[in-house]
Amino acid sequence: MMHDIEKIKSGDDVAFRRFFECFYPKLTALACRFVDDATAQDIVQDVFASWWEKKHEIDADRIGPYLYKWTQNLCLNHIKHQTVVKEYEARVRIAEARIEYLNNISDFSDVLKAITDNDIKEQIEASIKKLPPQSAQIFRLCYFGEMTHREIADGMQLSVRTVEWHIRRSILFLRKDLKDLLMLAFMFYNM
């Protein structure tokens, strides 16, 4: 064996092939204790390829134990790597699930807000209809028509004070009439 190692160090392919055929099954059996057959074969081939490249640097007296330890370490490194890969993949799956969940919640929330907006508009309009006609008209012009108090007063031939009185009276009535709706709207828009 020692004679073959010296030949291998000098680049003898035939000696390397004999050495490979002697140790390959033993190292593969060792690797199979840690990993599956295909991975074990790949690891053992890597050990031999690396040894061939570094044959001048490695101590020839204890090459057998050295190759066993090398094979074992590569198997353990492979297992660690697989564990890291699996943890990473699990984290990616969890992150993707969270994103999908948040997107679904967001979509649901948008739909819910659209429905709620329509319901709120209908309830506000129903409440405005309970106001006296002139107060309802002034309120609509101010808040939906975005007209100033002066513009409303001029258009309806009223004083600005009268317009302000109608708006104040309308707001007080609507706050009281829509108090439950305001609480519900606050809850939905602060989700």
ChimeraX attribute file (.defattr): number of C-alpha atoms within 10 A of each C-alpha:
attribute: neighborCount
match mode: 1-to-1
recipient: residues
	/A:1	12
	/A:2	11
	/A:3	9
	/A:4	17
	/A:5	19
	/A:6	16
	/A:7	15
	/A:8	20
	/A:9	19
	/A:10	12
	/A:11	14
	/A:12	13
	/A:13	13
	/A:14	12
	/A:15	19
	/A:16	19
	/A:17	14
	/A:18	14
	/A:19	16
	/A:20	15
	/A:21	11
	/A:22	11
	/A:23	17
	/A:24	18
	/A:25	13
	/A:26	13
	/A:27	24
	/A:28	22
	/A:29	15
	/A:30	18
	/A:31	25
	/A:32	17
	/A:33	12
	/A:34	16
	/A:35	17
	/A:36	10
	/A:37	14
	/A:38	10
	/A:39	16
	/A:40	23
	/A:41	19
	/A:42	12
	/A:43	23
	/A:44	28
	/A:45	17
	/A:46	14
	/A:47	19
	/A:48	20
	/A:49	12
	/A:50	11
	/A:51	16
	/A:52	16
	/A:53	11
	/A:54	11
	/A:55	19
	/A:56	14
	/A:57	9
	/A:58	13
	/A:59	10
	/A:60	17
	/A:61	11
	/A:62	10
	/A:63	16
	/A:64	12
	/A:65	10
	/A:66	14
	/A:67	17
	/A:68	19
	/A:69	14
	/A:70	18
	/A:71	23
	/A:72	20
	/A:73	14
	/A:74	19
	/A:75	22
	/A:76	15
	/A:77	12
	/A:78	17
	/A:79	14
	/A:80	12
	/A:81	12
	/A:82	12
	/A:83	12
	/A:84	12
	/A:85	12
	/A:86	12
	/A:87	12
	/A:88	12
	/A:89	12
	/A:90	12
	/A:91	12
	/A:92	12
	/A:93	12
	/A:94	12
	/A:95	12
	/A:96	12
	/A:97	12
	/A:98	12
	/A:99	12
	/A:100	12
	/A:101	12
	/A:102	13
	/A:103	12
	/A:104	12
	/A:105	12
	/A:106	12
	/A:107	12
	/A:108	12
	/A:109	16
	/A:110	12
	/A:111	12
	/A:112	13
	/A:113	16
	/A:114	12
	/A:115	12
	/A:116	16
	/A:117	14
	/A:118	12
	/A:119	14
	/A:120	18
	/A:121	12
	/A:122	12
	/A:123	15
	/A:124	15
	/A:125	13
	/A:126	11
	/A:127	17
	/A:128	21
	/A:129	13
	/A:130	14
	/A:131	17
	/A:132	11
	/A:133	11
	/A:134	12
	/A:135	22
	/A:136	19
	/A:137	17
	/A:138	23
	/A:139	25
	/A:140	16
	/A:141	16
	/A:142	18
	/A:143	11
	/A:144	9
	/A:145	11
	/A:146	12
	/A:147	15
	/A:148	14
	/A:149	20
	/A:150	15
	/A:151	15
	/A:152	22
	/A:153	18
	/A:154	13
	/A:155	9
	/A:156	13
	/A:157	10
	/A:158	13
	/A:159	14
	/A:160	16
	/A:161	12
	/A:162	14
	/A:163	25
	/A:164	18
	/A:165	13
	/A:166	19
	/A:167	21
	/A:168	14
	/A:169	14
	/A:170	20
	/A:171	15
	/A:172	10
	/A:173	16
	/A:174	16
	/A:175	13
	/A:176	10
	/A:177	16
	/A:178	15
	/A:179	12
	/A:180	10
	/A:181	15
	/A:182	13
	/A:183	10
	/A:184	13
	/A:185	16
	/A:186	10
	/A:187	10
	/A:188	13
	/A:189	10
	/A:190	6
	/A:191	6
